[in-house]
């Protein structure tokens, strides 16, 4: 069996090197995502011949799965090693987070070996940074209107702050308040997200995160943070805002991207998780492309 182990902060350079081999623009290839959610998904990793292997547990059924290996080298050998590991552990082999561009690479080296399926709720929403900064064009007019109305209604009363070690605790306090307002304190996902947020904030500097807070009359009404995942893409890991204040979400989104994402072409805002409200909101920003992901299982006979 492969020697899977816990992911540590010291793995960051090596994980990022594997992710740079092929830039698939998926959030799962970002070290920060893997690290802050590692407890929630029981994430384990292993390095082999220039590849990163990741084993996780599904949330709903608590079934083990492997992420598609990322790195540079013998892809067929890497995948067969994961298959062998699953067989030795006595578990079915499922390989997920297969990017659309990776699927033909797998087929080229292991043709007709797998059945693929995809779930739209797990696709990443990827936007042009410039569009999120300017909200230009007719399709984003409603977003511009909300931002402008917010600025007019609260002129002299709002302020955006870059997240620092001095105001991080204010962001976490707002997260707890947000969960109380939205009735998710007893939800299992709340505890997973709370742990992820706490990890990110506690290791803000070590993870090379960037974040921001939006205040109204001195009180936090929104916050966000994320990390640069590749030379051309930034991933927004967390975003929270008071939905009772019109324009709060649009303001934190635009203000953050204007200050932190000017050097990248794309901003990945991750999945909608099948939540209709979240899906509607993310689609309304008109993504440039979707980070389509597949899962693969061996066909009968393999």
N, C-alpha and C positions, 0 to 999 in steps of 0.2 A: 504493500500500500504506500501511497505517497505520504510524505510527512507534513500534513497540514498543521498549521499552528495559528495562534492569535495574531492579528494584525497589530503592529506597533507603530509609533510615531517615527521610529528610526527607519521604517520601510519606505517612507515617503519618496526619497530620491530614486529608489529602484523601481517602485511602482510607476512613477512618472516616466521613467526611461522606457519601460515596456509600453506605456500608453502612447508615447511619441512615435513608436515604430510605424503604426498606422493610425491616422487621426480619423476615427469614426464618428466623432461628435456626440457620443452617448455619455450621459451623466454617470453611468456605472463605471466608466473608465477614469473618473476623477478621484484622486486619492481621498479628498475631503469627504466625498459621498460614502466611499467604502468605510472610512474611519469613523465618522460620527454615527453611522447607522450600524456599526459592527455588532453591537449588543442586541439590537432589535432583530437582526437577521441571523444571529449566531455565525457571523462571518469568520471563515478560516482561509488562510492563504498558503501557497507553496510556490517557490520559484524553481524553474527547470529550464536549462539551456536557453536562456534569454526570454522565456515566457513567464507570465504571471498566471497562476491557477487560483481560482476562487471557488470555494464551496460555501453555500448558504442554505438556509431553511426557508421554505415558503411560509408566509404568515398564516394563511387560512388553514392549511392542512398539516403544517409542520413537516413537510416532505423535503428531503435534501435535493439540491440541484447544483449544477456547476455553471459558472459563467463561461462563455466562450473564451478560450485563452487569448491573451493579447501579448504581443511581442514580435520578435523577428527570429525566424528559424524554420525548422521542419514542422509545419502546421499539422500535417497528417499524423506524425509521430506524437505530437503534443495531445491531440484529441484522442488518439488511441490509448495514451497513458491515462487520461481521465476515464475512459470507458473501462479500462482494466481496474482502476481504483474503485469504481462503482461496483464492479463484479466481485472484487475481493471483500468489499464491505457488505455485500449481499443486498444492494439497493438498486432500483431501476436507474438507468442512465438518462438524465435529462440535461440538456445544455441550452442555456438561455442567454439573453443579451447578445444575440447574433445580429450585428448591424446589417442593413440592407446591402452595403458594399462588401461585407464579409461573406455573405452567403455564396456568391459565385466562387470565391476563393476556396471555400470548403468543398463545393461541388467539383472543383477542378482537381483536387487531390484525393477526395473520397466520394466519387460520383455515385449517385443513386443509393447512398447508404442511409439517408435520414428522411424522415417525414417532418415537415416544418409546419408550424402554426404561429399565429400572431394574435395579440390582443391589443386593440387600439388604445385601451385605457393606460397601457404602459409606454406608449410612444412619447418621445420628448418633443416639446415645442421649442423650435429654434428660430430666433428672430434676427433681423439685421440690427446691429447696435445703433446705427445711424437713425433708423426709423423710431426706435424706442426713445432716443434722445430728443428728436425733433417733433415726433408725432405728426409728421407732414403727410399731406395727401388727403383726399376725400374720405378714404376708408377709415382713417383714424381721426376724423373730425370730432366725433363724440368724445374721444379721449382728450383732445385739445380743449374742448369746451368745459369738461369737468375740471381740468387743471386750471384753466383761466377763471372759472367761477370760484374755485377754492381760493385762489390768490386774491381775488377781489373781495370775497366775503370775509377773509381772515387777514386782510392786509395789516401788517405790523404786529400780528399775533402769532404767526407761525415761523418756524426756523428749522432748517435741515442741519444735522450735525453728522460729521464722519464718526463712525464708531471707534472708540478708543478704550484703553484699559480703565479710564476714569468713568465712562458712562455705560459700560457693558451691563452692569447690574440693573440699570434702568430698562434695558431691552428684555432681560429675563423676567423682571417684574411685570412688564407689559404682557409677555407671553402667558403668564399665569392668569392675569386679568382677562385676557382674550379667551382663554379656555373656559373660565368661569362664565363669561358672557355667552359663550356658544354652547354651553352644556356638555362639554366633552371631558370633564374631569374624571369620569368613571370609564371612559373609553380606553381600551388597551392601547390603541394607537397614540392616545395622548401621552402615555407614559413613555412609549418609544420615541415620540417626537421630542418630548421634554428632555429625555436623556441625550438625544442628538443635539438639541439646541444648547444644553448645558455643556456638553463636550466641546462644541464649537466655540462657545464663548470663553470657556475656561482655558482653551488652548488657541485663542484667537491669533496670537503672534506666531506661535509655532506652526500653525497650519497655513500661514500666509493668507489669512482671510482679509476681506475688505467688507465693511458694513456701514450702515447709516441709520439714523433715527430721525423721525419727523415729530416735532413738538408743536403743540397748540397751547398757548397760554402757559408754557413751561412744562406741560404734561406730555408724555410720550403717547402718540396716537398711531404710530407705525414704526416698524423696524425691518431691516433685511440684512442678510449677509450672504457672501458667496466667495468663489475663488476662481482664479484663472486656471483653466484645465489644459489649454494648449495655446500655441502661439496665436491662433485666430479665434479662440472661443473662451468665454467666461460662463461659468455655471452659477446661477442663483439657487442656493440651497434652501434658504428660508426666507419667507416674506409674510408678515402679519400686519394687519391694519384694522382700525375700528370701522366696521362696515356701516355704523350709524352716522358717520361723518362723510358726506358726499365728497368724492375726490381724494380721499385719504390714500386709497390704494394706488390710484393713478399718479399721485404726487410722489409717493415713496419710490415707485417704480421709475419714473422719469428722473427724479433728482439723483437717485443712486447711479443709474446708468450714465448720466451726464458727467458724473464725477469719477467713475471707476471703470468704465468700459469703453473709453474712447480709443484705446489702442488695439481693440479686437474687432473683427468683422461680425462675429455672431455672439448672441447671448442665448444660452440654453436655460429655459425656465422649467425644465423637467416635465413630469407626467401630470395628467389630470386625475389619475387613480379611479377613473370611472364615475367620478362625482359630477353630476350634471351641471351644478353651478360653477364649479371650477373649470369644467370643459368649456362652457359658454364664455367665461371670462377670458380664458387663454386663447380661444379661437377669435375673440373679438379684437385681439391685437394683431391679427393677420400674420401668422408665422411665415417666414421665408421658406421653411421646409420642416418636415417632421422627421424626427429620429426614429425610424421604424425599427422594431426589434422582433426577432423570431426566436422561438424555442424549437429545439430539434430532439427527436427520439429515434433510435435505430429502427429501421424497418424489420419486419420478420425475416429471420434468416441471418441476421447480423448479431 
